[in-house]
Amino acid sequence: MRVADYLLSKLADQGIDTVFGLTGGGIMHLIDAISLSESVKFQAVHHEEFAGVCADGYARSGRKFGVAFATTGPGGAHLFTATAAAWQDSVPLLLIIGQVKTSDSSRLRGNDVRQNGTFEFDTIGAFSHITKKASIVSNSEEAVEAINEAISLCQEGRPGPVLIEIPLDVQGSEISETAALKPNINANLSDELSSSGQEFLKAIGDSIRVSQRPIILFGAGAVRSHSESLIEELVSTTSIPYVVTQFARGLGDIDHQLFLGSPGVKANKSANLALTEADLIIAIGTSLHQQVIGWNEDAFKDLESHKIWTEIDSNTRESRKHLVDEAFNVDSSQAIQILIKYFQENSYDFNPLNNWRERVMSLREKYLLHFPVQKFEEGRFCVYKAISILSQRANRFRSIVTDAGVVWYAVPQHFFPARGSFFISSGSFGSMGMALPLAIGSATATNNPTLCITGDGSLMTCLQELATLALAKLPILLIINSNNGYASIRSTHDKFFNGRKIGTDGSNGVLIPKYRELAKVFNIEYACASTETDLIKILDSDPCSSLNSPMIIEVMTLVNQSVEPVIVSKLSKVTGQMESGSLIDLFPMSDK
């Protein structure tokens, strides 16, 4: 068996049925191994960056991890952005990069040169800071060890990408029978309660007994630890209100009367107000980023609440523990199990929380949804109206994917995924163009209808992947938020630079093509909605209502769309200077 065949057999053992990539000479043995595999197929893309992004979407849709292949040189280099995004979003990826022969490899020869072999590029040096491990193998024995280690490492602890460079001659080399029979190395998470878990349990007991207004904040870490069923058990058996970060939107249940949406700088006001009024905040699986707690970290720290936080990344925990009262090194899954354990084993009287529950339900009724009041534009309508219409049909989709720009904020504010579905965002990067390849990866993983919401500007950065979508015939409903280019950037130019705009739309350097014509080129079904009625009619008619192949709906939304509610800065009465707003400083202001 070749090293390439061994790798494919290990992927199949892990339930991985698709590898994403762009074929090339530097990975010829790996590509050949896929052609011989009965279990793993190759999904070709048109740019290696989006092979990585597809693998990201695949991993976030119920698979153990995602896999991307890239040839040496520019192929590997093109994976950088996708890898960086997966690193920051804690997505388990296995990245296999081709490399020149071992005899030509600068790194293996110990040559301190920029390049030796033809098309050689040192991905190890470039990627080492955005992967859990990046390594090159020099022979078949090392390859076997590296493959087994990578499969485990990308999943365990805080997940993330792992990269292996496999030189061309090593890909095709045979491995010994002894090496081939080595057992799988899988990620093992202990169910035993750690010392930190014991301390967390005590802290919960000490705090919850005296709390009158508790709230739980769940983040993406709870998604990565596959804790959806545990959260459902927790919130269904307690009377404690909860909120989720925008990246953990799939954990929220719109039908639960104590779910308040997502807090943050552009968020659901109900969630922000509830966090500011709580006397106990239990934060699980969130890095407490400014996008969640507001630009003014001190304002969050100074809230009159006791704050308990679990975070397994030691660097993150160390850098932000000053924002909370107690921080614990406890995995999200175990933290939720500890909460369930506490309420199961202790007689807890929920009656004192009645007033708090009533307050929370009032906040939810008043502030969960907000539609900005804006000037009428002929042939266009509010993006929030469009998203709400899509949300009413959430049960049609196994996955919901959103891109950067206006939709990056607006979708998590107004879209409520059906229980058990996957909510996938371009994440910490907010990178334009990631939605379509994320959706391709997700639909490949689930083989179910996927809703992908992108912008007319964002789609241009990955336009070639419409060809991938068309050929794969995946059931993806691609919604294009058509607002004449880069609306978020245009808004910033208007706000801070007196309307001087460069590179935002067709009037100042950015051409947005006619997507109706492009849909014809790629032979993808197309429809256009200029009103709410148009959108409803399209969604409820064939082929959209029973989606089994790609379809594009271009939604003509307001060019000058406001994103609200939004945290605003305010003038200090003491210093006279502008100060960053807190969670409570949401525009438009209103009585609580």
C-alpha positions in Angstrom: 0.0 0.0 0.0 1.2 3.5 -0.9 1.3 6.3 1.7 -1.4 7.9 -0.5 -3.7 4.8 -0.3 -3.0 4.6 3.5 -4.2 8.2 4.0 -7.4 7.5 2.1 -8.1 4.4 4.1 -7.7 6.3 7.3 -10.1 9.0 6.1 -12.7 6.4 5.2 -12.3 4.8 8.7 -13.2 8.2 10.2 -16.4 8.5 8.0 -14.9 11.1 5.7 -16.4 10.6 2.3 -15.2 13.8 0.5 -11.9 15.5 0.0 -11.9 19.1 -1.5 -9.2 20.4 -3.7 -7.8 21.4 -7.0 -5.7 18.7 -8.8 -2.0 19.3 -9.5 1.2 17.5 -10.3 2.5 17.9 -6.7 -0.3 15.7 -5.4 -0.6 13.2 -8.3 -0.3 10.1 -6.1 -2.9 11.5 -3.6 -5.3 12.2 -6.5 -4.8 8.7 -7.9 -5.5 7.2 -4.5 -8.9 9.0 -4.5 -9.6 7.6 -8.0 -9.0 4.1 -6.6 -10.9 4.6 -3.4 -14.4 3.1 -3.1 -15.3 5.3 -0.1 -13.9 8.8 -0.6 -14.6 11.1 -3.6 -12.9 14.2 -4.8 -14.9 17.4 -5.0 -12.9 19.7 -7.3 -13.0 23.5 -6.9 -11.5 26.3 -8.9 -9.3 27.8 -6.3 -7.5 26.1 -3.4 -8.6 28.8 -0.9 -12.1 27.6 -1.4 -11.1 23.9 -1.1 -10.2 24.9 2.5 -13.4 26.8 3.0 -15.5 23.9 1.6 -13.7 21.6 4.1 -14.5 24.0 6.8 -18.2 23.9 6.0 -18.1 20.1 5.8 -16.6 19.9 9.2 -19.2 22.3 10.7 -22.0 20.1 9.4 -21.8 17.1 11.6 -18.6 15.5 10.3 -15.5 14.8 12.5 -13.3 17.1 10.4 -12.8 18.4 6.9 -10.0 17.6 4.5 -8.5 19.7 1.8 -5.7 18.8 -0.7 -3.4 21.3 -2.4 -0.4 20.9 -4.7 3.0 22.4 -3.9 3.8 26.1 -4.4 0.8 28.3 -5.1 -1.6 25.6 -4.3 -0.5 25.4 -0.7 -0.1 29.1 -0.4 -3.7 29.6 -1.6 -4.9 27.7 1.4 -3.6 30.3 3.8 -6.8 32.4 4.3 -9.0 29.4 4.7 -6.6 28.0 7.3 -6.4 31.2 9.2 -10.2 31.4 9.3 -10.5 27.8 10.5 -7.8 28.4 13.1 -9.6 31.4 14.6 -13.0 29.7 14.5 -11.6 26.4 16.0 -12.7 24.2 13.1 -11.0 20.8 12.8 -9.3 20.5 9.4 -6.8 18.2 7.9 -4.7 20.0 5.3 -2.6 17.8 3.0 -0.1 19.8 0.9 2.1 18.3 -1.8 5.8 19.1 -1.8 8.7 18.6 -4.1 10.7 15.3 -3.8 12.6 14.8 -0.6 15.9 15.2 -2.4 14.8 18.7 -3.6 13.2 19.9 -0.4 15.0 22.9 1.1 13.6 22.1 4.6 14.6 18.4 4.5 18.0 19.2 3.1 18.6 21.9 5.7 19.1 24.6 3.0 18.4 28.1 4.1 17.2 29.3 0.7 14.0 30.8 -0.5 13.5 28.0 -3.0 15.3 24.9 -4.3 12.8 22.5 -5.9 10.7 23.6 -8.8 7.5 25.3 -7.5 8.7 24.7 -3.9 7.2 26.8 -1.2 7.8 26.4 2.6 4.2 26.0 3.9 5.6 24.8 7.2 7.1 28.2 8.0 4.2 30.1 6.6 1.4 28.1 8.3 3.0 27.2 11.7 1.3 30.1 13.5 -2.2 29.3 12.2 -2.2 25.5 12.7 -2.1 23.2 15.7 0.8 21.5 14.0 2.5 21.9 10.6 5.0 19.2 9.6 6.8 17.6 6.7 7.4 13.9 6.4 10.6 12.4 4.9 9.5 8.7 4.6 6.6 6.4 4.7 7.1 5.6 8.4 6.9 9.2 9.4 3.9 9.7 7.1 1.9 7.0 9.0 2.7 8.6 12.3 1.9 12.0 11.1 -1.4 11.0 9.6 -2.6 9.3 12.7 -1.5 12.1 14.9 -3.2 14.7 12.7 -6.5 12.9 12.8 -6.5 13.0 16.5 -4.9 16.4 17.0 -7.3 18.4 14.8 -10.2 17.2 16.9 -9.0 17.1 20.5 -9.0 20.0 23.0 -9.7 23.2 21.2 -10.2 22.0 17.6 -8.2 23.5 14.7 -6.4 22.8 11.5 -3.4 20.5 11.2 -1.1 20.5 8.1 1.1 17.8 6.7 3.5 18.3 3.8 3.9 15.1 1.9 6.7 15.1 -0.7 5.8 13.6 -4.1 8.1 10.6 -3.7 6.8 9.9 -0.2 3.2 9.9 -1.5 4.0 7.1 -3.8 6.3 5.1 -1.5 5.1 1.8 0.0 4.6 1.4 3.7 5.5 -1.7 5.7 2.8 -4.2 6.7 3.6 -3.4 10.4 3.1 0.3 9.9 -0.2 -0.3 8.0 -1.6 -2.3 10.9 -1.1 0.5 13.4 -4.4 1.3 15.2 -6.3 4.5 14.7 -5.5 7.3 17.0 -8.8 9.0 17.9 -9.5 12.1 20.0 -10.5 10.9 23.5 -12.2 13.3 25.8 -12.5 12.0 29.4 -15.9 12.0 31.0 -14.2 12.1 34.5 -14.8 15.3 36.3 -11.6 17.3 36.4 -10.4 19.3 39.4 -11.4 22.4 37.4 -14.8 20.8 36.9 -15.2 20.2 40.6 -14.3 23.9 41.3 -16.8 25.0 38.6 -19.5 22.8 40.2 -18.9 24.5 43.5 -18.9 27.9 42.0 -22.3 27.2 40.3 -23.7 26.0 43.6 -22.5 29.0 45.6 -23.8 31.5 43.0 -27.0 30.0 41.8 -28.5 29.7 45.3 -28.3 33.5 45.9 -29.1 34.6 42.3 -32.4 36.2 41.5 -31.7 37.0 37.8 -29.4 34.3 36.3 -28.7 34.0 32.6 -26.6 31.6 30.5 -24.5 32.7 27.5 -23.6 29.9 25.1 -20.9 30.4 22.4 -19.4 28.6 19.4 -17.4 26.4 21.7 -20.6 24.6 22.7 -21.2 24.0 19.0 -17.7 22.6 18.4 -18.1 20.2 21.4 -21.4 18.9 19.9 -23.4 19.9 22.9 -26.7 20.7 21.2 -28.7 17.9 22.9 -27.2 18.7 26.3 -28.3 22.4 25.9 -31.7 21.3 24.9 -31.9 19.1 28.0 -30.6 21.9 30.2 -33.0 24.7 29.0 -36.0 22.4 28.9 -35.6 21.4 32.6 -34.7 24.7 34.1 -36.2 28.1 34.2 -33.0 30.0 33.5 -33.1 32.4 30.5 -30.3 32.1 27.9 -28.7 33.8 25.0 -26.3 32.6 22.3 -23.5 34.3 20.4 -24.1 35.0 16.7 -21.7 32.1 15.8 -23.7 29.8 18.0 -27.1 30.8 16.6 -28.0 27.2 15.9 -28.2 26.6 19.6 -31.1 29.0 20.1 -34.7 27.8 20.1 -37.1 30.5 18.9 -40.0 28.5 20.5 -38.4 28.7 24.0 -40.0 31.6 25.8 -36.8 32.3 27.7 -34.5 32.5 24.7 -33.5 36.1 24.0 -31.4 35.9 20.8 -27.8 37.1 20.4 -26.0 39.9 22.2 -23.3 42.1 20.7 -22.5 45.3 18.9 -25.2 44.7 16.3 -27.6 42.3 17.9 -30.9 41.5 19.4 -31.7 44.3 21.9 -33.5 41.8 24.1 -30.3 39.8 24.6 -28.2 42.9 25.4 -30.7 44.3 28.0 -31.0 40.9 29.7 -27.3 40.6 30.1 -27.0 44.1 31.6 -29.9 43.3 34.1 -28.8 39.9 35.2 -27.1 39.3 38.6 -25.4 36.1 37.5 -23.9 35.4 34.0 -22.7 31.9 33.2 -20.6 32.1 30.0 -19.8 28.8 28.3 -17.9 28.3 25.0 -17.4 31.9 24.2 -14.2 33.9 24.0 -16.0 37.0 25.4 -15.0 38.9 22.2 -15.9 42.6 21.9 -18.4 41.6 19.2 -20.3 39.8 22.0 -19.8 41.9 25.1 -19.5 45.3 23.4 -16.7 47.7 22.4 -16.3 48.9 26.0 -14.9 45.9 27.9 -14.8 47.8 31.2 -18.5 48.4 31.0 -19.1 44.7 30.7 -16.7 44.0 33.5 -18.4 46.6 35.7 -21.9 45.2 35.3 -23.5 44.5 38.6 -23.4 40.7 38.1 -21.3 37.8 39.2 -19.6 36.4 36.1 -18.6 32.7 35.8 -16.7 31.7 32.6 -15.5 28.4 31.2 -12.7 28.4 28.5 -10.3 25.6 27.6 -7.8 27.8 25.7 -5.3 28.9 28.3 -4.1 31.9 26.3 -7.7 33.2 25.8 -8.5 32.5 29.4 -5.5 34.4 30.7 -6.0 37.4 28.4 -9.7 37.9 29.4 -10.1 36.5 32.9 -10.0 40.1 34.2 -13.5 40.6 32.7 -15.1 38.0 34.9 -15.2 37.0 38.6 -14.3 33.3 38.1 -12.7 31.5 35.1 -12.4 27.7 34.8 -10.6 25.4 32.4 -13.6 23.3 31.6 -14.7 22.0 28.2 -18.1 23.3 27.1 -19.7 19.8 27.0 -18.6 19.1 30.6 -19.6 22.5 31.8 -23.2 21.9 30.5 -23.2 18.4 32.0 -22.2 19.9 35.4 -25.1 22.3 35.2 -27.5 19.5 34.5 -25.9 17.4 37.3 -26.3 20.3 39.8 -30.0 20.7 39.1 -30.7 17.0 39.1 -28.9 16.4 42.4 -30.1 19.5 44.3 -33.6 20.6 45.2 -33.7 24.0 43.6 -36.6 26.4 44.0 -37.3 28.2 40.8 -40.2 30.2 42.2 -37.9 33.2 43.2 -37.1 33.6 39.5 -40.7 34.3 38.5 -40.3 38.1 38.4 -37.1 37.6 36.3 -38.8 35.3 33.9 -41.6 37.8 33.4 -39.1 40.6 32.8 -37.2 38.4 30.3 -40.4 37.5 28.4 -41.3 41.2 28.3 -37.9 42.0 26.8 -38.3 39.3 24.3 -41.7 40.5 23.2 -40.6 44.1 22.8 -37.0 43.8 21.5 -36.2 40.4 20.0 -36.9 41.7 16.5 -36.4 45.2 15.1 -37.1 46.6 11.7 -35.3 49.8 10.8 -37.5 52.7 9.6 -36.0 53.8 6.3 -36.7 55.9 3.3 -38.6 54.1 0.5 -36.5 53.0 -2.5 -38.3 52.0 -5.7 -37.9 48.4 -6.6 -36.1 47.5 -3.3 -37.1 46.5 0.2 -35.6 46.0 3.7 -33.1 43.1 4.1 -34.6 42.4 7.5 -38.0 41.7 5.9 -36.3 39.3 3.5 -34.5 37.5 6.3 -37.6 37.2 8.4 -39.4 35.7 5.4 -36.6 33.1 5.0 -36.7 32.4 8.7 -40.3 31.5 8.5 -39.2 28.7 6.2 -36.2 27.6 8.3 -37.4 24.0 8.6 -36.7 23.5 4.9 -33.0 23.8 5.4 -30.4 21.5 7.2 -27.8 24.3 7.1 -27.9 28.0 7.0 -24.7 29.9 5.8 -24.1 33.6 5.8 -21.4 35.8 4.3 -19.7 39.0 5.3 -21.1 42.5 5.0 -24.7 43.5 5.9 -25.9 39.9 6.1 -23.1 39.0 8.6 -25.0 41.1 11.1 -28.6 41.0 9.9 -29.0 37.2 9.4 -28.1 36.4 13.1 -30.4 39.1 14.2 -33.5 37.9 12.4 -32.9 34.3 11.3 -33.8 31.5 13.7 -32.6 28.1 12.5 -34.8 25.0 13.0 -33.7 22.7 15.8 -30.9 20.4 14.8 -29.8 22.5 11.8 -26.4 24.0 11.4 -25.8 27.7 11.4 -22.5 28.6 9.7 -20.9 32.1 9.4 -17.8 33.4 7.8 -16.8 33.7 11.4 -14.1 35.7 13.1 -12.7 36.9 9.8 -16.0 38.1 8.4 -14.3 37.3 5.1 -16.2 38.1 1.9 -16.9 35.2 -0.4 -16.8 32.4 2.1 -20.5 31.7 2.2 -20.8 29.8 -1.1 -17.9 27.4 -0.6 -19.0 26.9 3.1 -22.4 26.0 1.7 -20.9 23.6 -0.9 -19.0 21.9 1.9 -22.1 21.8 4.2 -24.4 20.4 1.5 -21.8 17.8 0.6 -21.7 16.7 4.3 -25.5 16.6 4.8 -26.8 15.9 1.3 -29.8 18.1 2.3 -31.1 21.6 1.3 -28.8 24.4 2.3 -29.6 28.1 2.5 -26.7 30.3 1.6 -27.0 34.1 2.0 -24.3 36.2 0.4 -23.9 39.8 -0.9 -23.7 40.9 -4.5 -20.1 42.2 -3.7 -19.1 39.1 -1.7 -20.1 36.7 -4.4 -17.7 38.3 -6.9 -14.7 37.2 -4.8 -15.6 33.5 -5.4 -17.5 33.7 -8.6 -15.7 30.8 -10.2 -17.2 28.4 -7.5 -20.6 28.8 -9.2 -19.1 26.4 -11.7 -18.5 24.0 -8.8 -22.1 24.4 -7.6 -23.5 23.9 -11.1 -21.5 20.7 -11.7 -22.1 19.2 -8.3 -25.9 19.9 -8.6 -26.1 20.4 -4.8 -29.4 21.5 -3.3 -28.3 25.0 -2.4 -30.6 28.0 -2.4 -28.2 30.9 -3.0 -29.7 34.2 -1.9 -27.9 37.3 -3.2 -28.4 40.4 -1.1 -28.3 42.8 -4.0 -27.6 46.3 -2.7 -25.2 47.8 -5.3 -21.9 46.6 -4.0 -20.2 47.0 -0.6 -23.0 48.5 1.5 -21.1 48.2 4.8 -18.0 50.0 3.5 -20.2 52.6 1.7 -21.9 53.3 5.0 -18.6 53.8 6.8 -17.4 56.3 4.1 -20.7 58.2 4.4 -20.5 58.3 8.2 -16.8 59.3 8.7 -15.6 60.7 5.4 -18.4 63.1 4.3 -19.5 60.7 1.5 -16.2 60.4 -0.2 -16.3 56.8 -1.5 -13.7 54.7 -3.3 -14.1 51.1 -4.3 -17.7 50.5 -3.0 -19.8 50.3 -6.1 -20.1 51.0 -9.9 -19.8 54.8 -9.5 -16.3 54.6 -7.9 -14.5 51.6 -9.2 -16.4 48.3 -8.5 -18.5 46.7 -11.2 -21.3 44.4 -10.0 -22.5 42.3 -13.0 -26.0 41.2 -13.9 -26.4 38.0 -12.0 -29.4 37.0 -14.1 -27.0 36.8 -17.1 -24.3 35.0 -15.0 -26.9 32.4 -13.9 -27.5 31.6 -17.5 -23.8 31.2 -18.1 -23.6 28.6 -15.3 -27.0 27.1 -16.2 -28.4 27.7 -12.7 -32.1 28.4 -12.0 -32.6 32.1 -11.3 -35.3 34.4 -9.9 -35.4 38.0 -8.7 -37.4 39.5 -5.9 -38.0 43.2 -5.7 -40.7 43.1 -3.0 -41.7 41.0 0.0 -44.6 39.5 -2.1 -42.1 38.5 -4.9 -39.9 36.7 -2.4 -42.8 34.8 -0.8 -44.1 33.8 -4.2 -40.8 32.5 -5.4 -40.0 30.6 -2.2 -43.4 28.9 -2.1 -43.4 27.8 -5.8 -41.4 25.1 -7.6 -38.5 24.4 -7.9 -37.7 26.4 -4.7 -40.3 24.8 -2.4 -38.9 21.3 -3.0 -35.2 22.1 -3.6 -33.1 19.3 -5.1 -30.7 21.3 -7.3 -29.0 24.7 -7.1 -31.1 27.9 -7.4 -30.3 31.6 -7.2 -32.7 34.2 -5.9 -31.4 37.8 -6.2 -33.1 39.9 -3.6 -33.1 43.6 -4.4 -32.6 45.3 -1.0 -32.2 48.9 0.1 -28.9 50.5 -1.1 -28.7 52.5 2.1 -29.8 49.7 4.4 -29.3 50.5 8.1 -28.1 47.7 10.4 -29.9 48.1 13.7 -29.9 47.8 16.7 -26.2 48.9 16.9 -24.1 50.0 19.8 -23.2 53.6 19.5 -20.5 55.7 21.0 -21.5 58.6 23.3 -20.1 61.9 24.5 -18.6 61.8 28.0 -20.1 64.4 30.3 -16.8 64.3 32.2 -14.1 64.5 29.5 -16.1 65.8 26.6 -14.6 63.0 24.4 -16.4 60.2 22.5 -16.5 56.9 24.5 -17.2 53.4 23.2 -20.7 52.3 23.9 -21.7 49.4 26.2 -24.2 46.7 25.6 -27.0 49.0 26.8 -26.1 51.8 24.4 -28.1 50.5 21.4 -29.5 52.7 18.7 -32.3 53.3 18.3 -32.7 54.2 21.9 -35.9 53.3 23.7 -37.4 53.0 27.1 -36.6 49.7 28.8 
